[in-house]
Amino acid sequence: AAGAVDALHPDAELAAAGEALARRLAAGAPGSFAAIKALCAEAPGRTLEAHLALEHRLLRERAGSADAREGVAAFLQKRAPRFGAS
């Protein structure tokens, strides 16, 4: 009800589902994952104003990143993105 669970898997399929998720995350944009982690860290202790200011700063930073450029290029070229360490 709180939206904390994305999927349920039978025991026999759990390992494969975990591996698929790990592969998907490993192929993601590491700098963006770091920004998400920073945004979530200590979020309950942050005021809404401070949280929105941090979110704004992180979005602006990530929008100018190599990962962002690669994501847009991949989308326009209709291919999977190839993110590096950023």
Secondary structure, 3 states (H helix, E strand, C coil): CCCCCCCCCCHHHHHHHHHHHHHHHHCCCHHHHHHHHHHHCCHHHCCHHHHHHHHHHHHHHHHCCHHHHHHHHHHHCCCCCCCCCC
